[in-house]
Amino acid sequence: MISTGRYRLAATFALFVVGLVLASAASAQQEKLAQTGMKFLSIAVDPRVAGIGDAITSLEGGSEMLFHNPAGMARQEGAVSLNVGQMRWIADIDYNAATFSFKPAGGRLGVIGFSILSVNYGELQETIRANNEQGFLDIGTFKPNAWSLGVGYARALTDRFSVGGKVKFSSQDLGNSVVLVEGSNNFIRGDDQTDVVAFDFGVLYKTGFRSMNFAVVARNFSREIEYEEESFQLPLTLRIGLSMDVLDLTSLGASGNHSLLVSVDAENPRDFSEQLNAGFEYSFMQRVMLRAGYTIPTDEQGVSLGLGVRQNIGSLVFGADYAYTEFGVFSGVHRLALRFAI
């Protein structure tokens, strides 16, 4: 007779395989033309996430999970969680993010969270086509930017099953572009700013086989939006994740001083081919964390490496995380975040 633990493990792997099949079937029904907008909504700012190769879907945490799988914050440890992060993305694009969550009524009513994300694309040169030797006319500079505000809710419905959702208002401003030229210096401009309301939904299931988690999340559901005459959709993506502390299978895990979390995500995005994200996080006494991860297939993104520290100061839990991701012909990406929990 199959033991209960083995049955749960087999059932979880079956769900994982079914999810991959459904994701592949959905992809086959959809022509992918890389025509999505507001791509900033799909970039991870959090260094822990980057450090484990973006394989975050089935992990649990605090308010930072609002950006990845809202169901993952349903069992946050403290009554309050605050995270702030900064990243210098490729092409010197600056990302800043912050999340805050709290548990009203001691967690009996679930967890409520808020997020903010801002993006500064820097100062860019503005040109228009012209009938001269260069073929263009330099008319100054502009500073595109984007931001997103979100509110989310998560709740553990049972001791194993959690659900979460998030609604976010996102905006992107690409400046006031020239749409018509009347004379040599009379430019008629159009407003290239647009905004949209989008939704994320996620579930997380604790399988009961040691520390194994299984999760599914869909991010960036929204209506179609457009600039001028060109319409596009947000970077909708479906992720399926599986994770486990593999030291639970050894005597090292029993002491509680060591853990080795292994996490894998399968991603089916709207605008490019399916990807597999994998990473691990080694923790010593829940004080020092070492991370590494990789995503395949990619064109330029390489290995990600990360480091985290955590310290209790009375009732306050303080943490700091750093991650570095190599990006081929581009400069490497650095991420830094601070965490606070009470």
N, C-alpha and C positions, 0 to 999 in steps of 0.2 A: 504493500500500500504506500502511495506517495505521501510524504509528510506534508503538514500544512505549510511550512516554510518553503519547501520546494514547489508546492503548488502555486503559491503566491509569486515566486520567482518566475515560474513558467508563464503564468498569466501576464505578468508585467512585460516580459519579453515579447509575448504575443501581441499585446497592445502596442508596443513600440514598433513592431514589424508592420502591423496594420496601419499605424499612423504614417509610416514611411511610404507604404503603398498608396494610401489616400493622397499624400502630398505629391507623389510622382504622377498620379492620375490627374490631379488638379493642374499640375504643370503641363501635362500633355495636352490638355484642353485649352491652353492659353498661350498665344503667341507672345513671346517675350521680346520687346523691342527696345528695352532700356530707356523707355520714355516715361519716367516718373519724375516728379518734382519734390521740392523740399527734402532733399536727401539728408539734410542735417538731422532729421528725425530718426535716422537709422544708424547713426554713429554713436558708439559707446564712449562716454566721457570717464566713467568710473574705472580707476586703475585695477581694482580687483577683477572686474569683468574682463578687461583687456589681458590681464596677467594669466588668466586661464583660457585664453583663446576665444572669448565671447561665449563660452559654454555655460551660461548662467541660468537657463530656463528652469531647471529643476532644483535650484539651490534656494535656501531660505536666508533671510537677512532682515534688515531694517527698511527705512524709507527709501534707500537707493533702489530697491526692487521695483519701484514705480516706473522706472525707465525700461524694465526688462520683462518681468512677469509680476503684476500686482499681487497675485495669489501668494507670492513668496514672502510677503511682509505680514501675513496673517498671524504668524507666531513670533513676532519680534520680541526679543528678550526684555527690553526695558519698557517703561511706560511712555517714554519719549525718545525719538530717534531723529538726529540731525546730521546731514551729510553735505559737504561742500566740496566741489571738485573743479579742476582747471586742466585744460589740454591745449597744446599747440599742435594742430592738425597739419597735414601736408599743405604746401603752398602758403604757410604762415597764417592759417585760419585759426582764430582763437575761439575756443569753446569755454563757457563757464556754466556750471550747473549747481543747483542746490535742491535738496529734498528735506521734508519735515513730516513726521508722522507721530500720532499719539493714539493711545488706547483708552477711550472713554469707558467709564464704569468698570475699570479694571480689566478691560478686554472682553467683557461679556457682550458688548455691542459691536465687536469687531475692531478694525484698525482703520483710521482715516488718515490720508496723506495728501501732501501738496508738493508740487514740483515746479521748478522754473529752469529754463534753458535759454541761453543767449549765445548768439554766434556773430562774430565780427570778421568779415571777409577782408578787411584791410582797405587800403586806398588803391583804386584801380584807374588806369588811364582810359579816358573816353575818346573814341574816334568815330568818324563817319566816313563813308565813301566819298571821294572827291575826284574831279577830273584834273589831277596834277601829276607830277612825276612820281610821287610816292604812292598815289592811288588812294590816299586817305587824308583826312584833316584832323589834327589834334585839337580837341575843343575843351580840354580840362580833365578833371578827375571826378570820381564819384565813390561813395562808400556804402556798398550793399551790406545788409545785415538781416538777421532773422531771430525770432524768439518764440518760445512756447510756454504756456502756463497750463498746468494740469491739476486735477483733483481726483483722488482715487480712493477706493474702499476695498478692504479684504476681510474675509472671515473664515475661520476654521469651522466648518459645519459638523465635522466629527473629529475624533482624535487622529484621523488619517487624511481626511479630504478637505482641501481649502479651495476657495474661489476668490477671484479678485477682478476688478475692472477699473478703468480710468477713462476720463473724458478730458480732452486737452484742446485748447484754443491756440492755434499756431499761425504765425504771420511771417511773411518774407518780403523784404523791400529791396528791389534791385535798382532803385533810383528812378529818375525821370528821364527816360530815353528820348532821343530825337526821333519823331515820327514823320516830320515834314520839314523841308528846308525851303524858305521863301526869301530869295535874295542871298547875299553873301554871308550875312551875320544874323539873319532872322530865323531862329529855330523854333519850331512848334514841338512841344514835348508832351509825352504821355506818361501817366503814372503807372510804374511797374511794381505795384504793391498789391499783394493779395493775402487773404487769410481764410482759414477753414477750421471747422470743428471735426475732430477725429476721435476714435475710440480704440481702446485696447481691452482684451479679455483674456483671462488665463485661469487654469486650474492646476492644482498640484496634489499628487497622491503619494502618501507614504505607504509603501507596499507592505510593510510588516516584516520583510526579509532584511534583518539587520538594519542598516541605515539607508537602504536604497529608496530613492525618490524617483517618481515619474511625473512629467508635467507637459502641458501643451499650452501655447500662447499664440494669439493672433493679434498683430499690432498694426495700427494705422488704417483702420476702417474709416472711410470718408466719402463724401461726394466728389465728383470730378470738378477740378478747378481750372482756370485758364488765365493766361496773360494775353491781352489783345485777342487774336484769333486762334491762338494755339492752346489747346486744352491738354491736361495731363492729370494723372492720379498720383496719390501719395504712395510711398514705398511700402505697400502692403506686404506683410510677410507672415508665414506660419512656421512656428518652431516646435519641435518635439525634443524633449530632453530626458536624460537618464543620468543619475549620479549616485555615488556610494563612497563611504569611507572604507577602503579596501582593507585597512588594518583591523576592521571588525572581524575579519576572518582569521586573525592571528592573535597570539598572546599579547602583542604590543598594544593592541587596541583596548585591552581590558584595563590597563593602568590609567588611561585618560590623559596621559602626558603626550602621546603622539597620535596624530591622525594623518591620513593620506587620502584626501578627497580626489576622486577621479570623476570627471564630468564630460559628457558627450551630448552635443546638440546636432540635430539635423534641421537645416533651414531651407525653406522653399519660398524665395522672394518673388515678387511680381516681375522684376526687371532684369534678372540675370539667372544663371544656372544655379542648381541646388548646391549647397555647401555643407561640409561637415566640419563642425567646430569641436575641438577636443583639448582638454587641459587637466592639470592637477595642481593641488594646493597641499603642501606639507605644513603642518602646524605643530609647534612644540609648546606644550603647556598652555595653549591658546594665547600665547604671548607674541610669538614670532612666526610669520608665515612666509614661505617661499613658494613661488608660483611659476608655471610655464605653460604655454599653450600654442596651438597652431590651427590655422584654418586652411582647408583645401576644398576645391581648387581656388587659387588666387593668382593674379598677374604679378603684383609687386609686393604685397604684404607677406612678411616672413614670420619668424618666431617672435613670440611675446614673452617677456620675462618680467616678474614682479616681486615686490617685497612689501610686507605689511608688519606693523607692530601694534600691540594692544596693551593697554595698562589700566588697571582699576585705581582710581583716586577717590577713596571713600565710596560714595554711591554713584560717582561719575565714572563712566567707561569711556576712555579716550583711545582713538585709533588713528593711525596714519598709514597711507598706502601710496606706493609708487609703481609705475609700470613703464616699460620701454618696448616699443614695437618697431622692428626694422621694416623699411618700406622701399627697398630696392633703389631705383634711381632717385627717389625722393629722400629728403632728410628723415631720420627716425622720429617717431612720435613719442613724446613724453607726456605722462599723465600723473597728476598728483591730487590726493583727496584727504580730507580730515573728517573723522567721524566722532560723534558724541552721542551718548545714550545715558539715560537715567532710569 
